[in-house]
Amino acid sequence: MRRLKLIWDFRGPDSKKIAEHHEIHLKEYILAKQLELNITGVSRLTDMHAIAYMVVHEEQMRPIRDALKPHRGQIYDGV
């Protein structure tokens, strides 16, 4: 079962702080929808660019994508 990483990009001097806050909402969504996977995270890519992400099973992707509107996605390799 393939897993996908849905990604939200945040830019600017407060990007990491905003991404961390967004992750809180992703975790709330996981609890509300009782999703099997509960993998979320935040990564600081540069001083001015951070991401929040959520990992979902491929067959769950469409409704979650439509509800949460991630900026992009990629195959999750477990790293």
N, CA, C and O atoms as CSV, one atom per row, in Angstrom:
chain,resi,resn,atom,element,x,y,z
A,1,MET,N,N,0.845,-1.173,0.000
A,1,MET,CA,C,0.000,0.000,0.000
A,1,MET,C,C,0.896,1.244,0.000
A,1,MET,O,O,1.637,1.489,0.952
A,2,ARG,N,N,0.816,2.011,-1.067
A,2,ARG,CA,C,1.687,3.174,-1.218
A,2,ARG,C,C,1.218,4.317,-0.321
A,2,ARG,O,O,0.020,4.542,-0.150
A,3,ARG,N,N,2.187,5.030,0.246
A,3,ARG,CA,C,1.892,6.180,1.096
A,3,ARG,C,C,2.361,7.453,0.390
A,3,ARG,O,O,3.392,7.468,-0.282
A,4,LEU,N,N,1.585,8.509,0.559
A,4,LEU,CA,C,1.884,9.793,-0.060
A,4,LEU,C,C,2.069,10.856,1.015
A,4,LEU,O,O,1.398,10.846,2.047
A,5,LYS,N,N,2.988,11.768,0.748
A,5,LYS,CA,C,3.280,12.869,1.662
A,5,LYS,C,C,2.656,14.134,1.076
A,5,LYS,O,O,3.092,14.628,0.037
A,6,LEU,N,N,1.625,14.652,1.758
A,6,LEU,CA,C,0.993,15.903,1.351
A,6,LEU,C,C,1.741,17.039,2.034
A,6,LEU,O,O,2.008,16.977,3.234
A,7,ILE,N,N,2.083,18.085,1.267
A,7,ILE,CA,C,3.005,19.116,1.751
A,7,ILE,C,C,2.383,20.500,1.626
A,7,ILE,O,O,1.780,20.845,0.609
A,8,TRP,N,N,2.545,21.281,2.687
A,8,TRP,CA,C,2.150,22.687,2.687
A,8,TRP,C,C,3.419,23.516,2.870
A,8,TRP,O,O,4.177,23.300,3.815
A,9,ASP,N,N,3.647,24.467,1.956
A,9,ASP,CA,C,4.836,25.316,1.991
A,9,ASP,C,C,4.516,26.641,2.685
A,9,ASP,O,O,3.456,27.231,2.477
A,10,PHE,N,N,5.448,27.086,3.503
A,10,PHE,CA,C,5.331,28.386,4.160
A,10,PHE,C,C,6.643,29.130,3.963
A,10,PHE,O,O,7.727,28.567,4.111
A,11,ARG,N,N,6.518,30.394,3.629
A,11,ARG,CA,C,7.711,31.198,3.334
A,11,ARG,C,C,7.706,32.467,4.161
A,11,ARG,O,O,6.655,32.981,4.544
A,12,GLY,N,N,8.913,32.962,4.429
A,12,GLY,CA,C,9.068,34.184,5.190
A,12,GLY,C,C,9.813,33.921,6.489
A,12,GLY,O,O,10.116,32.775,6.822
A,13,PRO,N,N,10.106,34.996,7.222
A,13,PRO,CA,C,10.903,34.841,8.440
A,13,PRO,C,C,10.206,34.024,9.526
A,13,PRO,O,O,10.878,33.472,10.397
A,14,ASP,N,N,8.874,33.934,9.497
A,14,ASP,CA,C,8.125,33.166,10.492
A,14,ASP,C,C,7.648,31.818,9.948
A,14,ASP,O,O,6.753,31.198,10.524
A,15,SER,N,N,8.237,31.369,8.852
A,15,SER,CA,C,7.737,30.169,8.172
A,15,SER,C,C,7.733,28.934,9.071
A,15,SER,O,O,6.780,28.156,9.034
A,16,LYS,N,N,8.767,28.740,9.869
A,16,LYS,CA,C,8.815,27.549,10.732
A,16,LYS,C,C,7.716,27.603,11.786
A,16,LYS,O,O,7.063,26.594,12.053
A,17,LYS,N,N,7.510,28.751,12.376
A,17,LYS,CA,C,6.473,28.910,13.394
A,17,LYS,C,C,5.081,28.658,12.806
A,17,LYS,O,O,4.236,28.029,13.443
A,18,ILE,N,N,4.855,29.146,11.603
A,18,ILE,CA,C,3.568,28.947,10.936
A,18,ILE,C,C,3.381,27.467,10.586
A,18,ILE,O,O,2.290,26.923,10.758
A,19,ALA,N,N,4.431,26.821,10.100
A,19,ALA,CA,C,4.358,25.403,9.769
A,19,ALA,C,C,4.059,24.572,11.021
A,19,ALA,O,O,3.271,23.628,10.964
A,20,GLU,N,N,4.675,24.914,12.134
A,20,GLU,CA,C,4.423,24.203,13.382
A,20,GLU,C,C,2.957,24.352,13.808
A,20,GLU,O,O,2.341,23.399,14.286
A,21,HIS,N,N,2.418,25.538,13.631
A,21,HIS,CA,C,1.007,25.758,13.963
A,21,HIS,C,C,0.105,24.960,13.013
A,21,HIS,O,O,-0.893,24.380,13.440
A,22,HIS,N,N,0.457,24.937,11.752
A,22,HIS,CA,C,-0.342,24.189,10.775
A,22,HIS,C,C,-0.340,22.692,11.111
A,22,HIS,O,O,-1.350,22.012,10.931
A,23,GLU,N,N,0.773,22.194,11.590
A,23,GLU,CA,C,0.845,20.776,11.963
A,23,GLU,C,C,-0.167,20.448,13.058
A,23,GLU,O,O,-0.724,19.351,13.066
A,24,ILE,N,N,-0.411,21.363,13.967
A,24,ILE,CA,C,-1.427,21.156,15.010
A,24,ILE,C,C,-2.779,20.869,14.369
A,24,ILE,O,O,-3.494,19.962,14.795
A,25,HIS,N,N,-3.129,21.646,13.345
A,25,HIS,CA,C,-4.409,21.456,12.663
A,25,HIS,C,C,-4.441,20.137,11.884
A,25,HIS,O,O,-5.490,19.498,11.793
A,26,LEU,N,N,-3.314,19.733,11.332
A,26,LEU,CA,C,-3.261,18.440,10.644
A,26,LEU,C,C,-3.518,17.303,11.630
A,26,LEU,O,O,-4.238,16.355,11.314
A,27,LYS,N,N,-2.934,17.395,12.815
A,27,LYS,CA,C,-3.154,16.370,13.836
A,27,LYS,C,C,-4.611,16.350,14.287
A,27,LYS,O,O,-5.172,15.281,14.530
A,28,GLU,N,N,-5.220,17.522,14.399
A,28,GLU,CA,C,-6.637,17.595,14.759
A,28,GLU,C,C,-7.500,16.925,13.688
A,28,GLU,O,O,-8.462,16.227,14.008
A,29,TYR,N,N,-7.157,17.137,12.435
A,29,TYR,CA,C,-7.892,16.518,11.330
A,29,TYR,C,C,-7.776,14.990,11.395
A,29,TYR,O,O,-8.768,14.283,11.215
A,30,ILE,N,N,-6.583,14.491,11.648
A,30,ILE,CA,C,-6.357,13.052,11.758
A,30,ILE,C,C,-7.238,12.463,12.859
A,30,ILE,O,O,-7.855,11.415,12.668
A,31,LEU,N,N,-7.296,13.133,14.005
A,31,LEU,CA,C,-8.131,12.648,15.106
A,31,LEU,C,C,-9.612,12.698,14.742
A,31,LEU,O,O,-10.353,11.750,15.001
A,32,ALA,N,N,-10.036,13.798,14.144
A,32,ALA,CA,C,-11.449,13.973,13.798
A,32,ALA,C,C,-11.915,12.938,12.781
A,32,ALA,O,O,-13.035,12.435,12.872
A,33,LYS,N,N,-11.063,12.620,11.817
A,33,LYS,CA,C,-11.410,11.669,10.757
A,33,LYS,C,C,-11.001,10.237,11.086
A,33,LYS,O,O,-11.262,9.316,10.311
A,34,GLN,N,N,-10.356,10.052,12.243
A,34,GLN,CA,C,-9.907,8.739,12.701
A,34,GLN,C,C,-9.093,8.017,11.621
A,34,GLN,O,O,-9.349,6.856,11.301
A,35,LEU,N,N,-8.111,8.729,11.072
A,35,LEU,CA,C,-7.257,8.161,10.037
A,35,LEU,C,C,-6.276,7.173,10.647
A,35,LEU,O,O,-5.801,7.355,11.768
A,36,GLU,N,N,-5.985,6.132,9.893
A,36,GLU,CA,C,-5.082,5.071,10.352
A,36,GLU,C,C,-3.663,5.600,10.534
A,36,GLU,O,O,-3.033,5.344,11.560
A,37,LEU,N,N,-3.162,6.327,9.555
A,37,LEU,CA,C,-1.816,6.893,9.656
A,37,LEU,C,C,-1.871,8.183,10.465
A,37,LEU,O,O,-2.816,8.964,10.348
A,38,ASN,N,N,-0.863,8.392,11.272
A,38,ASN,CA,C,-0.798,9.636,12.034
A,38,ASN,C,C,0.596,10.246,11.926
A,38,ASN,O,O,1.156,10.736,12.907
A,39,ILE,N,N,1.134,10.206,10.728
A,39,ILE,CA,C,2.474,10.745,10.492
A,39,ILE,C,C,2.336,12.181,10.015
A,39,ILE,O,O,1.756,12.440,8.961
A,40,THR,N,N,2.872,13.111,10.793
A,40,THR,CA,C,2.925,14.517,10.416
A,40,THR,C,C,4.312,15.023,10.772
A,40,THR,O,O,5.074,14.341,11.458
A,41,GLY,N,N,4.633,16.209,10.310
A,41,GLY,CA,C,5.913,16.783,10.671
A,41,GLY,C,C,6.108,18.161,10.108
A,41,GLY,O,O,5.294,18.675,9.341
A,42,VAL,N,N,7.215,18.742,10.511
A,42,VAL,CA,C,7.633,20.069,10.059
A,42,VAL,C,C,9.102,19.969,9.703
A,42,VAL,O,O,9.882,19.345,10.422
A,43,SER,N,N,9.476,20.581,8.597
A,43,SER,CA,C,10.888,20.648,8.208
A,43,SER,C,C,11.223,22.070,7.811
A,43,SER,O,O,10.480,22.717,7.074
A,44,ARG,N,N,12.341,22.541,8.304
A,44,ARG,CA,C,12.843,23.861,7.909
A,44,ARG,C,C,13.820,23.649,6.766
A,44,ARG,O,O,14.878,23.046,6.947
A,45,LEU,N,N,13.463,24.147,5.589
A,45,LEU,CA,C,14.302,23.946,4.412
A,45,LEU,C,C,15.370,25.028,4.293
A,45,LEU,O,O,16.515,24.741,3.944
A,46,THR,N,N,14.996,26.264,4.583
A,46,THR,CA,C,15.936,27.395,4.644
A,46,THR,C,C,15.432,28.329,5.742
A,46,THR,O,O,14.414,28.049,6.376
A,47,ASP,N,N,16.132,29.425,5.967
A,47,ASP,CA,C,15.679,30.405,6.957
A,47,ASP,C,C,14.329,31.012,6.581
A,47,ASP,O,O,13.607,31.518,7.440
A,48,MET,N,N,13.997,30.958,5.297
A,48,MET,CA,C,12.777,31.596,4.812
A,48,MET,C,C,11.768,30.607,4.218
A,48,MET,O,O,10.805,31.029,3.577
A,49,HIS,N,N,11.971,29.303,4.420
A,49,HIS,CA,C,11.065,28.307,3.829
A,49,HIS,C,C,10.970,27.085,4.746
A,49,HIS,O,O,11.967,26.432,5.052
A,50,ALA,N,N,9.739,26.800,5.171
A,50,ALA,CA,C,9.487,25.611,5.987
A,50,ALA,C,C,8.254,24.909,5.431
A,50,ALA,O,O,7.429,25.512,4.744
A,51,ILE,N,N,8.150,23.636,5.740
A,51,ILE,CA,C,6.980,22.872,5.294
A,51,ILE,C,C,6.342,22.165,6.483
A,51,ILE,O,O,7.004,21.825,7.463
A,52,ALA,N,N,5.043,21.958,6.365
A,52,ALA,CA,C,4.312,21.039,7.236
A,52,ALA,C,C,3.855,19.920,6.318
A,52,ALA,O,O,3.543,20.159,5.151
A,53,TYR,N,N,3.812,18.698,6.840
A,53,TYR,CA,C,3.397,17.591,5.985
A,53,TYR,C,C,2.570,16.578,6.764
A,53,TYR,O,O,2.577,16.526,7.994
A,54,MET,N,N,1.859,15.779,5.980
A,54,MET,CA,C,1.005,14.729,6.503
A,54,MET,C,C,1.109,13.549,5.547
A,54,MET,O,O,1.082,13.736,4.331
A,55,VAL,N,N,1.228,12.342,6.080
A,55,VAL,CA,C,1.346,11.149,5.246
A,55,VAL,C,C,0.007,10.420,5.255
A,55,VAL,O,O,-0.593,10.205,6.308
A,56,VAL,N,N,-0.450,10.042,4.052
A,56,VAL,CA,C,-1.733,9.347,3.904
A,56,VAL,C,C,-1.549,8.143,2.985
A,56,VAL,O,O,-0.606,8.088,2.196
A,57,HIS,N,N,-2.462,7.182,3.097
A,57,HIS,CA,C,-2.487,6.075,2.146
A,57,HIS,C,C,-3.004,6.608,0.813
A,57,HIS,O,O,-3.851,7.501,0.777
A,58,GLU,N,N,-2.494,6.062,-0.262
A,58,GLU,CA,C,-2.841,6.553,-1.595
A,58,GLU,C,C,-4.353,6.575,-1.830
A,58,GLU,O,O,-4.862,7.530,-2.416
A,59,GLU,N,N,-5.072,5.558,-1.391
A,59,GLU,CA,C,-6.514,5.526,-1.647
A,59,GLU,C,C,-7.282,6.567,-0.825
A,59,GLU,O,O,-8.435,6.861,-1.139
A,60,GLN,N,N,-6.675,7.122,0.206
A,60,GLN,CA,C,-7.308,8.179,1.002
A,60,GLN,C,C,-6.973,9.574,0.487
A,60,GLN,O,O,-7.566,10.557,0.933
A,61,MET,N,N,-6.043,9.667,-0.433
A,61,MET,CA,C,-5.482,10.952,-0.818
A,61,MET,C,C,-6.510,11.929,-1.368
A,61,MET,O,O,-6.538,13.081,-0.935
A,62,ARG,N,N,-7.354,11.515,-2.302
A,62,ARG,CA,C,-8.251,12.464,-2.968
A,62,ARG,C,C,-9.167,13.234,-2.020
A,62,ARG,O,O,-9.199,14.463,-2.087
A,63,PRO,N,N,-9.912,12.564,-1.141
A,63,PRO,CA,C,-10.784,13.351,-0.253
A,63,PRO,C,C,-10.006,14.246,0.714
A,63,PRO,O,O,-10.448,15.347,1.041
A,64,ILE,N,N,-8.844,13.766,1.168
A,64,ILE,CA,C,-8.029,14.578,2.072
A,64,ILE,C,C,-7.446,15.768,1.317
A,64,ILE,O,O,-7.452,16.892,1.818
A,65,ARG,N,N,-6.948,15.517,0.117
A,65,ARG,CA,C,-6.418,16.601,-0.722
A,65,ARG,C,C,-7.493,17.654,-0.973
A,65,ARG,O,O,-7.232,18.850,-0.848
A,66,ASP,N,N,-8.696,17.215,-1.325
A,66,ASP,CA,C,-9.772,18.157,-1.620
A,66,ASP,C,C,-10.191,18.953,-0.389
A,66,ASP,O,O,-10.563,20.121,-0.505
A,67,ALA,N,N,-10.133,18.335,0.786
A,67,ALA,CA,C,-10.528,19.016,2.017
A,67,ALA,C,C,-9.450,19.969,2.534
A,67,ALA,O,O,-9.764,21.059,3.012
A,68,LEU,N,N,-8.181,19.563,2.439
A,68,LEU,CA,C,-7.098,20.323,3.083
A,68,LEU,C,C,-6.246,21.150,2.125
A,68,LEU,O,O,-5.479,22.001,2.575
A,69,LYS,N,N,-6.357,20.927,0.844
A,69,LYS,CA,C,-5.675,21.727,-0.185
A,69,LYS,C,C,-4.158,21.873,0.026
A,69,LYS,O,O,-3.659,22.989,0.175
A,70,PRO,N,N,-3.431,20.754,0.040
A,70,PRO,CA,C,-1.970,20.869,0.137
A,70,PRO,C,C,-1.408,21.548,-1.108
A,70,PRO,O,O,-2.035,21.548,-2.167
A,71,HIS,N,N,-0.233,22.119,-0.965
A,71,HIS,CA,C,0.424,22.793,-2.088
A,71,HIS,C,C,1.033,21.801,-3.067
A,71,HIS,O,O,1.123,22.074,-4.264
A,72,ARG,N,N,1.449,20.651,-2.554
A,72,ARG,CA,C,2.063,19.644,-3.418
A,72,ARG,C,C,2.098,18.319,-2.675
A,72,ARG,O,O,1.711,18.235,-1.509
A,73,GLY,N,N,2.563,17.292,-3.358
A,73,GLY,CA,C,2.666,15.980,-2.750
A,73,GLY,C,C,3.781,15.184,-3.398
A,73,GLY,O,O,4.277,15.538,-4.467
A,74,GLN,N,N,4.166,14.106,-2.738
A,74,GLN,CA,C,5.194,13.210,-3.267
A,74,GLN,C,C,5.016,11.847,-2.630
A,74,GLN,O,O,4.312,11.707,-1.630
A,75,ILE,N,N,5.646,10.859,-3.202
A,75,ILE,CA,C,5.618,9.520,-2.623
A,75,ILE,C,C,6.431,9.553,-1.336
A,75,ILE,O,O,7.533,10.100,-1.299
A,76,TYR,N,N,5.886,8.969,-0.295
A,76,TYR,CA,C,6.562,8.928,1.010
A,76,TYR,C,C,7.421,7.687,1.083
A,76,TYR,O,O,6.935,6.568,0.919
A,77,ASP,N,N,8.696,7.890,1.328
A,77,ASP,CA,C,9.628,6.767,1.378
A,77,ASP,C,C,10.001,6.367,2.796
A,77,ASP,O,O,10.901,5.554,3.002
A,78,GLY,N,N,9.310,6.936,3.767
A,78,GLY,CA,C,9.574,6.577,5.149
A,78,GLY,C,C,10.710,7.324,5.804
A,78,GLY,O,O,11.080,7.029,6.941
A,79,VAL,N,N,11.266,8.289,5.100
A,79,VAL,CA,C,12.388,9.064,5.648
A,79,VAL,C,C,11.902,10.416,6.076
A,79,VAL,O,O,12.688,11.227,6.566
